[in-house]
Amino acid sequence: MTTTALVYNRKSRGEDEDLLKFKKELLEYCEREGFKYKYFEEIGSSRNREREEYTKLISEIKTGKYDVLVISDLSRLTRDLEQQIMIFKLLTNHNMVIHSILDGFIDPTEKANKMWGVIKGLFNEVAYEETSEKMHLGRLISAREGKWVGVPPYGYKKNKEALKLEPDEIEAPTARRIFMEVIEGYSITEISVGLHKDGIKTRKGKNFHPSTISNLLERRTYIGETSFKSEKFGEEVTLKNTHEPIVSLEEFLKVRSILASKQQFQTRTHAVTSPLDKLIHCKKCGRLMQVNLAKGKYIHLQKCNAYKYGERCENSGASLNHILPLVYQEVKKRQNVIREQIEKLKAGSSNERLERLEKELKGISRQLKNKESEKEDLLNFLLRKVIPETVYVNKNKEIEEEIEKLKQRENDTLEAIANSNVQNDVEYLEGLLQHIENIELKPVDEQNRILKKIIDRIVYEREVNHIDIDIQFKE
């Protein structure tokens, strides 16, 4: 009668050679013994109770179809004493024995083997805890020294000697392109489509999904920061200037600001149909008005039809042939304002961006002060038994998270002020002037991106045949 066996092979991360070596030995052992076997292997921590292949192994044992469990040694099966006792009981219930390449034949029903297994399991568990603690401490120390722990994010590679990040020659330009296209006015969906058209894939050879791009844009690694959080030791390390940045802090903050302002709108799922896409707001009710193709012949601003205070808004629509010339006219006039801004910057008499940052800093400081007062009030409510402890814990955690975010914004803004560069502002405004020149001749989507750089909103109203627009330019 043929002996049936289950073969289980597990490795810790970073031990690929061991996995292949033990696989070869395990399968050769089964061939020599004439076992008909089913093989399982996986990569992961021996203490992870959600190991997929281990779970499948347990399910197979419970079928009662097998005679032998073949492993390299008990520590590869599990280093958790509780798990080991459980699997010994399971094997006993289904009349299975263990064949271990390093430990030999083990019959779980024999008292001596049970005792030996428990002793070895206890030893493995203690050894694992010590090894795990040393590994966690080693990672924490490396993070404190500004070294990168783990897999580098897209756009970077790790210097094997210094263990620090370096821009990857192939990936870094793509990572920077993603940030710059957000600043240029592209939506995340448009960026995703553009990368796909250019045949650019992620490190794993997949398309850049919008969620992948969103996650990339949130990572402060791209401004030269290294962050590491040790759950085991309850310490979080954040260091600046640990590696070469792919984008500047100012560019990173601009992207965060752009994305935050877009959160009120749904992600674009259609092509840009007009230079004024998502720019026109109804003067009567304040609602964003839709610009769509009408009968496939020309572009039309839809009638508002929004509800406010129970009544339908009756602001009429119009062909963009009547609106666009008015917008182009005002935008051309704006060129003189931009030229004046450039001259003031060159003369050193004005730096509007610096003034805006300083104003923003004051606002953040006020918000931070208010949140800290709110935190103190919450504690007083708890002490006076106005609120129960459960309410306090949840709300306090929420406030602390908001305070941390505000402190981060405050530090970022302070750093942006310290690194304020007038020359960068001049170059940006000069580039904007070039874009505005002959704007009406550019492709529709490019016009839309340029207009969004200089226009905050266009307030529109139509009374019979009279069209009134108020263009609110960005300062």
LINMO-V667072 format. One record per backbone hydrogen bond with DSSP energy under -1.0 kcal/mol. NH is the residue of the N-H (numbers start at 1). CO is the residue of the C=O. Records with the same first field share a line. If there is no record, write none. Layout:
NH = CO ; CO
This chain:
5 = 36
6 = 68
7 = 38
8 = 70
9 = 40
11 = 42
15 = 12
19 = 15
20 = 16
21 = 17
22 = 18
23 = 19
24 = 20
25 = 21
26 = 22
27 = 23
28 = 24
29 = 25
30 = 26
31 = 27
32 = 28
33 = 29
35 = 30
36 = 3
38 = 5
40 = 7
42 = 9
44 = 11
48 = 45
51 = 48
55 = 51
56 = 52
57 = 53
58 = 54
59 = 55
60 = 56
61 = 57
62 = 58
64 = 61
67 = 4
68 = 4
69 = 97
70 = 6
71 = 99
76 = 73
78 = 74
84 = 80
85 = 81
86 = 82
87 = 83
88 = 84
89 = 85
90 = 86
91 = 87
92 = 88
93 = 89
94 = 90
95 = 92
96 = 91
97 = 67
98 = 106
99 = 69
100 = 104
101 = 71
102 = 72
104 = 100
106 = 98
110 = 107
114 = 110
115 = 111
116 = 112
117 = 113
118 = 114
119 = 115
120 = 116
121 = 117
122 = 118
123 = 119
124 = 120
125 = 121
126 = 122
127 = 123
128 = 124
129 = 125
130 = 126
131 = 127
132 = 128
133 = 129
134 = 130
135 = 131
136 = 132
137 = 133
138 = 134
139 = 135
140 = 136
141 = 137
142 = 138
143 = 139
144 = 140
145 = 141
146 = 143
147 = 142
148 = 163
156 = 153
157 = 166
159 = 164
163 = 159
166 = 157
168 = 155
172 = 168
175 = 171
176 = 172
177 = 173
178 = 174
179 = 175
180 = 176
181 = 177
182 = 178
183 = 179
184 = 180
185 = 182
186 = 181
191 = 187
192 = 188
193 = 189
194 = 190
195 = 191
196 = 192
197 = 193
198 = 194
199 = 196
200 = 195
202 = 206
205 = 202
209 = 207
213 = 209
214 = 210
215 = 211
216 = 212
217 = 213
219 = 216
222 = 219
223 = 220
224 = 221
225 = 220
226 = 239
228 = 237
230 = 235
235 = 230
237 = 228
239 = 226
242 = 224
246 = 222
247 = 222
252 = 248
253 = 249
254 = 250
255 = 251
256 = 252
257 = 253
258 = 254
259 = 255
260 = 256
261 = 257
265 = 262
277 = 274
279 = 276
281 = 458
282 = 287
283 = 460
286 = 282
289 = 280
292 = 300
294 = 298
297 = 294
298 = 294
300 = 292
301 = 318
302 = 290
304 = 315
308 = 311
311 = 308
313 = 306
318 = 301
320 = 299
322 = 319
324 = 320
327 = 323
328 = 324
329 = 325
330 = 326
331 = 327
332 = 328
333 = 329
334 = 330
335 = 332
336 = 333
338 = 334
339 = 335
340 = 336
341 = 337
342 = 338
343 = 339
344 = 340
345 = 341
346 = 342
347 = 343
349 = 344
350 = 344
355 = 351
356 = 352
357 = 353
358 = 354
359 = 355
360 = 356
361 = 357
362 = 358
363 = 359
364 = 360
365 = 361
366 = 362
367 = 363
368 = 364
369 = 365
370 = 366
371 = 367
372 = 368
373 = 369
374 = 370
375 = 371
376 = 372
377 = 373
378 = 374
379 = 375
380 = 376
381 = 377
382 = 378
383 = 379
384 = 380
385 = 382
386 = 381
392 = 388
393 = 389
394 = 390
395 = 391
396 = 392
397 = 393
398 = 394
399 = 395
400 = 396
401 = 397
402 = 398
403 = 399
404 = 400
405 = 401
406 = 402
407 = 403
408 = 404
409 = 405
410 = 406
411 = 407
412 = 408
413 = 409
414 = 410
415 = 411
416 = 412
417 = 413
418 = 414
419 = 415
420 = 417
425 = 421
426 = 422
427 = 423
428 = 424
429 = 425
430 = 426
431 = 427
432 = 428
433 = 429
434 = 430
435 = 431
436 = 432
437 = 433
439 = 436
441 = 438
442 = 439
447 = 443
448 = 444
449 = 445
450 = 446
451 = 447
452 = 448
455 = 451
456 = 472
457 = 472
458 = 279
459 = 470
460 = 281
461 = 468
463 = 466
466 = 463
468 = 461
470 = 459
472 = 457
474 = 454
